Amino acid sequence: MTLNFSKKLCHSERSEESKKDRCFKLFRMTNDKKIIPMNYWLVKSEPYKYSWEQFVKDKKAVWDGVRNYSARNNMRAMKKGDLVFFYHSNEGLEIVGIAKVVKEAYQDPTTEDTAWSVVELAPFKALKKPVTLAQVKADKQLVDIQLVRLSRLSVASIKPFEFDRILALSESQNSS
């Protein structure tokens, strides 16, 4: 099954508040014309081990070495074209960019144990401004995000409204 991608950037203005809401929707369309909603994810990397800047230079990365079953299951659920926030953990503590899944899960080549999988990711775009963990924790719309609720999980699922909210935080004037 070949997937075609269509990108729709939504924009509406609330006149009474004169605030802009933005949403970023991507859908996959299969060859048989079925529209499949996009899934969103977050991966963590310690910048001293593998930073966003190095990821951009490399142009693609095999996301390997994951040894947590929940994180592995999230990687196995990733589909080609899904968008993935890139989070700097331990130092920085901020979401710095968006990657795209370019190859779905397959056997982790760093181990013979068939329980573990990898995906391949490519940089999609840097965030306008990084969104810090403190900003995420302070935002009432993100109270249930896995980044906070399951803080040790290295590969997390992100709900569409959480994805949109983080993008809005990245574009807001109050981001630091």
Buried (B, 14 or more C-beta within 10 A) or exposed (E): EEEEEEEEEEEEEEEEEEEEEEBBBBBBBEEEEEEEEBBBBBBBBEBEEBBBEEBBEEEEBBBBEBEBEBBBEBBEBBBBBBBBBBBBBEEBBBBBBBBBBBBBBEEBEEEEEEEBBBBBBBBBEBBEBBBBBEBBEEBEBBEEBBBBEBEEBBBBBBBBEBBBBBBBBBBBEEBE
